[in-house]
Every structure is written in C-alpha cells, then in structure tokens.
Amino acid sequence: MTVAQVPTKPKAFEVGQICYCDGGCTMQLPTFYKVVRLSKSSVWLQEIHNQLVEHDGYGQRGRKLPVDQPKGEVFRKVIKNWKDSKSYKGDDQQYAYEKYWGIIEPWDGLAKTYDSMD
C-alpha cells in the first residue's frame, strides 16, 4: 500500500503557472488565471476557462478544474506576500489581490469547490 501524494502549493508566481482565486461573497466561484509575465514587484495574469468535473446534476455545485484556454485580457497586479502582512502573519507565500473578488494565489493542482447557491 502506498501513501497518496498530496500536491503542494507553489510559494511564488512563475511564468506559465496557473493560479486561482476563490471569489464570491456567499458563494464559491473559483476563477483560474495564467501567469503571462513577471517582474520583481508585478505579475501579469490572464483569465482562462474552467470546467465542472463533478456536479450536482444541475451545474450549481461541484468541483472545477482549469482549461488552458485564454478567456480575458491580460492585466497587471502587484505581488504581495503573507509574511509581510501586518494583520496576518503567514507563510512565505506570494499572492495578488483582485478588488471586489479576492486573493489570487498559485494553484495547488487540486479541483476547486464550486457552489453558486446563494
């Protein structure tokens, strides 16, 4: 019997990497992005498509995975790090903040929970 390997989330942004944001106030609406450019202080992202891989039969709840197909325009965000946060002292983990949506972080390779039930 072997122990299942659990993917680990990357700590920093890399070009070509897939990232995600678990947006939605009372819902879980994962959005996936691809890193297209990177500098010391900024990350350029482009939203990519996603698909339900499991659902409740109505497409209102389930799990989503990214599909590496561009969906939107490239946009720039400032790179932040949890270790530098004044309100939350976390790990050495890079992230970017999308106003009114949430935190964009490197994706850990696992399907993300989707729930559009408000």
N, C-alpha and C positions, 0 to 999 in steps of 0.2 A: 504494500500500500504506500502511495506517495502522498506527500503533502501538497495541496494545491498552491500554486504560486499566485500571490496577490500582487497585481501591478502597483508600483509605487508612483506617486505623482511627481513629475519633474519639479525642481525647485526654481528654475529660471526659464524665461522665454528663449526660444530658439527659432530661427528662420525655418519655415516649413512645418512647424509644430501646430497641432490642433489644440485649441483652448476652448473653454466653455464658460458660460455664465448661467447660473440657476436663477433666472429672473422671474418676476411675478410676485405681487404682494401677498395674496392669499392663495395663489396657485403655484405650481412648479412648472415653469416653462423654459426648459433648457435651450440655450442658443449656442451654437458652435461657431468658432472662428478659426481662421488660419493665419499664422504669423507670416507676413509677406516681406517685412523689412524690420530691421532692429538697429538701434543706436544705443549709446550708453544710458540715455535717460528716457527714450521713447520706444514704443512698439507700434507698428503699423499692422492693422488687422483687417481681415475681410470676412464677412459672414459667409458661411457655407450652409448648404442644405442639410437636412437631417431626415430620418425616417423612423417610424414606430417599428420596433422589432417584437414587441409584445403589447397587447392592448386588451381592453375590457369587452371587445366586441362592437363598441360604438366609436372608438377612437378618442375617447375622452380621458382615459387614464392608461398608463402603460410605461414603457421604457423606450428611450430614443438613443440612436447612435448617429454620428455624423456621416454625411456623404460628401466626399471631397469634390464638390462642385460649387463654384462661386455663386453667391446669391445677391450680394450687395456691393456697394462701393468700398474702396479701401479708406480707412480712417486711422488717425493717429491718437494714441493715448500715452499719458505719462506713466512710466513704470514706477510702481511703489513697492515697498517691502514691509511685510508684517513686523519684522524685527525693529523697524524704525517708527512704528506706530506709537503714539502717546497714550491712546486709550486701550489698545490691545497688544500685549507683548506676546507675540507668537514666534513661530519658527522663522528661519531664513527662507521665506517664500515670496517670490515676486507675484504681483498682481496689478491689474489696471481697473479703474473704476468707470463704469458707464452710467452717467447720471440718469436717474429715474428707472434704472434697470437692475444694476447690481455689480458684483465683483467678477471680473474676467480672470481666470487662472488657467495654467497649463492643465490639460485633460489627462486623467489617470488611466484612460483606456477602457473604463467600465461604462456600460449602458447607464444613462441617467434617467431618473424618475420623471415622468411627465404626468401632470394632473391639471386639467383645465376646468375642473369642477370648482366653482367659486362658493 
